[in-house]
């Protein structure tokens, strides 16, 4: 098997793991990690030869962009306190605790190298958090916090990692310089993200066509990441800023086709890239196996100690942080998403899985320092990091569904229905207001006016069946029954039409372009 065949296997696995995961009740990213581990120990599978410096730029931009599409800037702003406590403060605390333990148990490990180890395994993976949490039916407030933590903690961790690596390689460290680099990295990233977001929004208006606009959304995250990194900013933060800007300002309510096609396109990209990312995470196990040759007992002991530190520190941090956030939340009456019970706090604790970012960072550790000597204890750092990644991804990923079910943590469906009802009422009222505005300037027949008024009411009912009085709901149900019958018959008629047009495509003299144009017209009619 060559590298291209291996990539095809990972892409196929990314698709198959979704229905298999649904049937087994397991997250697809965890299954892909297990597939990668199996491939890593198979003799006929080649070692992955991807330059470490290309892993993050190749995989993170589309995954971050796809994740941000499911949220909004206002949601991040509303949850700024818990996100700060997890994505910034907890990363610092985890890094410090891991560095302290690693330097104590690994003989001769320099403090700066221990800090690098702590930085690269401190952030829970944004892809793992969003992919796993989103499939388990967790309360929306928990998913929002986990998404915010996963998206922003890489910003903190990657900057700290680069500072620590620079200290090891150069042999010198300046706290003031490190702090300045941290601030400048954030400022440059935000500036690049806003500039590219504004430019992409303008360019979308110029392109006009849905296909070209969606193609641009695939290029923009990569451009944002690469440009920010070239200017010594945070590529992750730049992508987040660009994606949040576009989500806020580049959405035209009347551009239906672009929105529907865009959602489908990014669902496909998210599924494939997520699968490949976690498959590569499992495949990189061969690095740890090669490192541990003849030293399994010693290295496994060190890795287990660091795994325990990572897991325990997260729990010990979440308990007081959640309590503090609740106290401040109660005093200030914010619309902040916080865990409301100890069960939700436990689920948040067990959701701290490491993944793609940690793999890329550990593989990017230099082989030598500036004076030509070997990077201190690089093999030990690689093994410990992979131990943490595999333990959290596989152990926590496989047991998280069981834990969620055992604790009875579920989404508040009643609250979601109530929110849907509120939006349905607003949508219906907006339609009625617009109808009255049209009636003020156009003379509509009474029959047509009544029909349009019923349709305005139906708009709300189609969003949420809980809108309206019982009598009107009963009348609506009767209309829905008739409408379903009409749609069934119309669907069969359109199916016959599509089969006829498809048959014409293979007839002598047929123009495939014209046939496809007619077929697209029938497809659009079928979606109505």
C-alpha positions in Angstrom: 0.0 0.0 0.0 1.4 3.4 -1.0 0.6 6.9 0.5 -2.1 7.6 -2.0 -3.9 4.3 -1.3 -3.6 5.1 2.4 -5.2 8.5 1.9 -8.1 6.8 0.0 -8.6 4.3 2.9 -8.8 7.2 5.4 -11.3 9.1 3.2 -13.5 6.0 2.8 -13.2 5.3 6.6 -14.3 8.9 7.3 -17.5 8.2 5.5 -18.2 4.7 6.8 -17.4 5.7 10.4 -20.4 8.0 10.6 -23.2 5.4 10.1 -21.1 2.7 12.0 -20.6 5.2 14.9 -24.4 5.9 14.9 -25.2 2.2 15.2 -22.6 1.5 17.9 -23.3 4.7 19.8 -19.7 5.8 19.5 -18.2 9.1 18.1 -16.9 8.8 14.5 -13.6 10.6 15.4 -12.8 7.9 18.0 -13.5 5.1 15.5 -11.2 6.8 13.0 -8.5 7.0 15.6 -8.9 3.3 16.3 -8.6 2.6 12.5 -5.4 4.6 12.4 -4.0 2.6 15.3 -4.8 -0.6 13.5 -3.2 0.6 10.3 -0.2 1.9 12.2 0.7 -1.6 13.5 0.0 -3.4 10.2 3.1 -4.4 8.4 1.8 -3.7 4.9 0.8 0.0 5.7 3.6 2.5 5.1 4.6 5.1 7.6 3.0 8.5 7.0 5.5 10.9 5.4 3.8 14.2 5.9 6.1 17.1 7.0 5.0 18.1 10.5 4.9 21.8 9.6 2.2 21.1 7.1 -0.2 19.1 9.3 -1.8 22.1 11.1 -2.0 24.4 8.0 -3.5 21.6 5.9 -6.1 20.3 8.4 -7.0 23.0 11.0 -8.3 25.9 8.7 -11.2 24.0 7.2 -12.1 22.3 10.5 -12.1 25.6 12.4 -14.1 27.3 9.7 -16.7 24.5 9.6 -17.0 24.6 13.4 -17.4 28.4 13.5 -20.3 28.2 11.0 -22.3 26.5 13.7 -21.9 29.3 16.2 -21.8 33.1 16.3 -19.8 36.0 17.7 -22.6 36.9 20.1 -22.6 33.4 21.5 -18.8 33.6 22.1 -19.3 37.1 23.7 -22.0 35.8 26.0 -19.8 33.0 27.1 -16.6 34.9 27.4 -16.1 34.2 31.1 -16.2 30.3 31.0 -14.4 30.3 27.7 -11.6 32.5 29.2 -11.4 30.2 32.3 -11.0 27.1 30.1 -9.3 28.3 26.9 -6.7 30.6 28.5 -6.4 30.1 32.3 -6.8 26.3 32.3 -4.2 26.0 29.5 -1.7 27.9 31.6 -2.5 25.9 34.7 -2.3 22.5 32.8 1.0 23.5 31.2 2.5 24.5 34.5 1.4 21.3 36.3 2.5 19.0 33.5 5.9 20.8 33.3 6.4 20.5 37.0 5.6 16.8 37.1 7.5 16.0 33.9 10.7 17.8 35.0 10.5 15.9 38.3 10.0 12.4 37.0 12.1 12.5 33.7 15.8 12.7 34.7 17.6 15.6 33.1 14.6 17.1 31.4 15.2 20.9 31.1 12.4 23.1 32.4 11.9 24.8 29.0 11.4 21.4 27.3 9.0 20.4 30.0 7.1 23.6 29.4 6.9 22.7 25.7 5.5 19.3 26.6 2.9 20.9 28.8 1.9 23.5 26.2 1.4 20.9 23.4 -0.8 18.6 25.4 -2.6 21.3 27.4 -5.4 22.2 24.9 -8.3 19.8 24.3 -8.8 19.3 20.6 -11.3 21.7 19.0 -12.3 19.0 16.4 -12.7 16.3 19.0 -14.8 18.5 21.3 -17.2 19.7 18.6 -17.5 16.3 16.8 -18.0 14.2 19.9 -20.1 16.6 21.9 -22.4 17.4 19.0 -23.3 13.7 18.5 -24.2 12.9 22.0 -27.3 15.1 22.4 -25.7 17.2 25.1 -27.4 20.5 26.4 -26.7 23.3 24.0 -25.0 25.3 26.8 -22.4 22.6 27.2 -21.8 22.2 23.5 -21.3 26.0 23.3 -18.7 26.1 26.0 -16.9 23.1 24.7 -16.8 24.6 21.2 -15.6 27.9 22.5 -12.9 26.2 24.6 -11.8 24.0 21.8 -11.6 26.8 19.2 -9.7 29.3 21.4 -7.4 27.2 23.5 -5.2 26.4 20.6 -4.4 30.1 20.2 -3.0 30.1 23.8 -1.2 26.8 23.6 0.5 27.2 20.2 2.0 30.6 21.3 3.2 29.1 24.6 4.6 26.1 22.7 6.6 28.3 20.3 8.0 30.4 23.2 9.1 27.3 25.0 10.7 25.7 21.9 12.5 28.9 21.1 13.9 28.9 24.7 15.2 25.4 24.3 16.7 25.9 20.8 18.3 29.3 21.6 19.2 28.6 25.2 17.8 31.9 26.4 14.4 33.1 27.6 12.9 36.5 28.3 9.5 36.8 30.1 9.0 40.3 28.7 9.8 39.1 25.2 7.4 36.2 25.6 4.6 38.4 26.8 5.1 40.8 24.0 5.2 38.0 21.4 1.9 36.7 22.9 0.2 40.1 22.6 1.6 40.9 19.1 0.6 37.4 17.8 -3.0 38.1 18.9 -3.1 41.6 17.5 -1.7 40.6 14.1 -4.1 37.6 13.9 -7.2 39.7 14.6 -6.1 42.4 12.1 -5.4 39.8 9.4 -8.7 38.0 10.1 -10.8 41.2 9.9 -9.0 42.3 6.7 -9.5 39.0 4.9 -13.1 38.7 6.2 -13.9 42.2 4.8 -12.2 41.5 1.5 -13.8 38.1 1.1 -17.2 39.6 1.8 -16.7 42.2 -0.9 -15.4 39.6 -3.3 -18.4 37.3 -2.8 -20.7 40.2 -3.9 -18.5 40.6 -7.0 -18.6 36.8 -7.8 -22.4 36.5 -7.5 -22.5 32.8 -8.5 -23.2 30.3 -5.7 -20.5 27.9 -6.9 -17.8 30.5 -7.0 -18.8 31.9 -3.6 -18.6 28.5 -1.9 -15.3 27.9 -3.6 -14.0 31.1 -2.1 -15.1 30.1 1.4 -12.8 27.1 1.0 -9.8 29.2 0.1 -10.3 32.0 2.7 -9.5 30.0 5.8 -6.2 28.8 4.3 -5.3 32.3 3.2 -6.1 33.7 6.6 -4.0 31.0 8.4 -1.0 31.3 6.1 -0.9 35.1 6.0 -1.1 35.4 9.8 1.7 32.9 10.3 3.9 34.7 7.7 3.4 37.9 9.7 4.2 36.0 13.0 0.6 36.1 14.2 -1.7 33.2 15.3 -3.0 31.4 12.3 -5.7 29.8 14.4 -7.0 33.1 15.8 -6.9 34.6 12.3 -9.1 31.8 10.9 -11.6 32.2 13.8 -11.8 36.0 13.3 -12.3 35.6 9.5 -15.0 32.9 10.0 -16.8 34.9 12.7 -16.8 38.0 10.5 -18.2 36.2 7.5 -20.8 34.4 9.6 -21.9 37.8 10.8 -21.8 40.0 7.7 -21.7 37.7 4.6 -25.1 36.1 5.0 -27.8 37.2 2.6 -31.2 36.0 3.9 -32.6 35.8 0.3 -29.6 33.9 -1.1 -31.3 30.5 -0.6 -29.3 28.4 -3.0 -25.9 29.5 -1.8 -26.9 28.9 1.8 -28.3 25.4 1.1 -25.4 24.4 -1.1 -22.9 25.9 1.3 -24.2 23.9 4.2 -24.0 20.7 2.2 -20.5 21.5 0.9 -19.1 22.2 4.4 -20.8 19.2 5.9 -18.9 17.1 3.4 -15.6 18.9 4.0 -16.0 18.6 7.8 -16.7 14.9 7.6 -13.8 14.0 5.3 -11.2 16.3 6.9 -12.2 15.3 10.4 -11.9 11.6 9.5 -8.5 12.0 7.9 -7.2 14.1 10.8 -8.1 11.5 13.4 -7.0 8.7 11.2 -3.6 10.4 10.9 -3.5 10.8 14.7 -3.8 7.0 15.1 -1.3 6.4 12.3 1.3 8.5 14.1 1.4 5.9 16.8 4.4 4.3 15.0 6.5 7.3 16.3 5.8 6.3 19.9 6.4 2.6 19.2 9.8 3.4 17.7 10.7 5.6 20.6 9.8 3.0 23.2 12.0 0.3 21.9 13.4 -1.5 24.9 12.1 1.1 27.4 8.4 0.3 27.6 8.0 0.1 31.3 9.8 3.3 32.1 8.1 5.4 29.4 4.7 4.0 30.1 5.0 4.9 33.7 6.0 8.5 32.8 3.1 8.7 30.3 0.6 7.4 32.8 1.7 10.0 35.4 1.3 12.8 32.9 -2.1 11.5 31.8 -3.2 11.5 35.4 -2.1 15.1 35.8 -3.9 16.2 32.7 -7.2 14.6 33.8 -7.0 15.5 37.5 -6.0 19.1 36.9 -9.0 19.6 34.6 -11.4 18.3 37.2 -9.8 20.3 40.1 -10.0 23.4 37.9 -13.6 22.9 36.7 -15.1 22.5 40.2 -14.2 26.0 41.6 -14.3 27.6 38.1 -17.9 26.4 37.7 -18.8 27.5 41.2 -17.3 31.0 40.6 -19.0 31.4 37.3 -22.4 30.5 38.8 -22.0 33.1 41.5 -21.1 35.8 39.1 -23.8 34.6 36.7 -26.4 34.9 39.5 -25.3 38.4 40.5 -25.1 39.9 37.0 -28.0 38.2 35.2 -26.1 37.4 32.0 -27.3 35.2 29.2 -24.3 33.1 29.8 -24.2 29.3 29.2 -22.9 27.5 32.3 -23.2 24.0 33.6 -26.2 23.9 35.9 -25.4 20.7 37.8 -22.5 18.6 39.0 -23.5 16.0 36.3 -22.9 18.5 33.5 -19.6 19.5 35.1 -18.5 15.9 35.1 -19.3 15.6 31.4 -17.3 18.7 30.7 -14.4 17.3 32.6 -14.4 14.0 30.7 -14.7 15.8 27.4 -11.1 17.1 27.4 -9.8 14.9 24.6 -6.5 15.8 22.9 -6.0 15.3 19.2 -4.8 16.8 15.9 -3.2 20.0 17.2 -1.2 18.1 19.8 0.0 15.5 17.2 1.2 18.3 14.9 3.0 20.2 17.6 4.8 17.1 19.0 5.9 16.1 15.5 7.2 19.6 14.8 9.7 19.6 17.7 13.1 20.3 16.2 15.7 17.6 16.1 18.6 19.9 17.0 19.2 23.2 18.9 21.1 26.2 17.6 24.4 24.9 18.8 24.0 21.7 16.9 23.3 19.4 19.8 20.3 17.1 19.9 17.0 18.6 21.3 17.0 17.4 24.9 14.9 14.3 25.6 12.9 14.7 22.4 12.1 10.9 22.3 10.7 11.0 25.8 8.6 14.0 25.0 7.2 12.4 21.9 6.3 9.2 23.7 4.6 11.0 26.7 2.7 13.3 24.4 1.4 10.3 22.3 0.5 8.5 25.5 -1.7 11.5 26.6 -3.3 11.8 23.1 -4.1 8.2 22.8 -5.3 7.8 26.4 -7.7 10.8 26.2 -8.9 10.2 22.7 -9.5 6.4 23.1 -10.3 6.1 26.8 -12.4 9.2 27.2 -13.8 9.1 23.7 -15.1 5.5 24.1 -16.5 6.0 27.6 -18.0 9.4 27.2 -21.2 8.2 25.6 -21.6 5.7 28.5 -21.0 8.4 31.0 -23.5 10.8 29.4 -26.1 8.1 29.4 -25.3 7.0 33.0 -25.5 10.6 34.3 -28.7 11.3 32.3 -27.3 14.5 30.8 -29.5 15.5 27.9 -30.5 18.5 25.9 -33.4 20.5 27.2 -35.8 19.6 24.4 -38.7 21.6 25.9 -36.5 24.8 25.9 -35.5 24.1 22.3 -39.2 23.7 21.3 -40.0 27.0 23.1 -37.2 28.8 21.2 -38.4 27.3 17.9 -42.0 28.5 18.7 -40.7 32.0 19.5 -38.9 32.1 16.1 -41.9 30.7 14.3 -44.2 33.4 15.7 -41.7 36.1 14.7 -41.4 34.7 11.2 -45.2 34.4 10.8 -45.7 38.0 12.1 -43.0 39.3 9.7 -44.8 37.6 6.8 -48.1 39.1 7.8 -46.6 42.6 8.1 -45.1 42.3 4.6 -48.5 41.1 3.3 -50.2 44.2 4.8 -47.5 46.4 3.2 -48.2 44.8 -0.2 -52.0 45.2 0.2 -51.4 48.9 1.0 -49.9 49.5 -2.5 -51.6 46.8 -4.5 -55.2 45.9 -4.8 -55.5 42.2 -4.2 -58.6 40.1 -4.7 -60.3 39.1 -1.4 -59.8 35.4 -2.2 -56.1 35.9 -2.9 -55.6 38.0 0.2 -57.2 35.4 2.4 -55.1 32.7 0.8 -51.9 34.7 1.4 -52.9 35.3 5.0 -53.3 31.6 5.6 -49.9 31.0 4.1 -48.4 33.5 6.4 -49.8 31.6 9.3 -48.6 28.3 7.7 -45.0 29.7 7.6 -44.9 29.6 11.4 -46.6 26.2 11.7 -44.1 24.7 9.3 -41.3 25.9 11.6 -43.0 24.8 14.8 -46.2 22.8 15.1 -46.8 24.3 18.5 -47.9 27.7 17.2 -51.6 28.6 17.1 -54.8 27.7 18.6 -56.3 24.2 18.6 -59.0 25.0 16.0 -56.5 26.5 13.6 -54.1 23.6 14.2 -56.8 21.2 13.3 -57.6 23.1 10.1 -53.8 23.2 9.4 -53.5 19.4 9.9 -56.2 18.9 7.3 -54.5 21.1 4.8 -51.2 19.3 5.6 -52.9 16.0 4.8 -54.1 17.2 1.5 -50.8 18.9 0.8 -48.9 15.6 1.5 -51.1 13.8 -0.9 -50.6 16.4 -3.6 -46.8 16.4 -3.0 -46.7 12.6 -3.2 -48.5 12.6 -6.5 -46.4 15.6 -7.8 -43.2 13.8 -6.6 -44.1 10.7 -8.7 -44.9 12.9 -11.7 -41.5 14.7 -11.3 -39.8 11.4 -10.9 -41.2 10.2 -14.2 -40.1 13.4 -15.8 -36.6 13.1 -14.4 -36.3 9.5 -15.7 -37.4 10.6 -19.1 -34.9 13.4 -19.2 -32.1 11.2 -18.0 -32.9 8.6 -20.7 -32.7 11.4 -23.3 -29.1 12.1 -22.2 -27.8 8.9 -23.7 -29.8 9.3 -27.0 -27.9 10.1 -30.2 -27.7 13.8 -30.9 -28.6 14.8 -27.3 -26.7 17.8 -25.9 -25.6 16.8 -22.3 -25.3 20.4 -21.2 -28.9 21.2 -22.2 -30.2 17.9 -20.6 -28.4 18.7 -17.4 -29.8 22.2 -17.4 -33.4 20.8 -17.7 -32.6 18.2 -15.0 -31.4 20.9 -12.6 -34.7 22.8 -13.2 -36.6 19.6 -12.3 -34.4 19.1 -9.3 -35.1 22.6 -8.0 -38.9 22.0 -8.5 -38.6 18.8 -6.5 -37.1 20.6 -3.5 -40.0 23.0 -3.2 
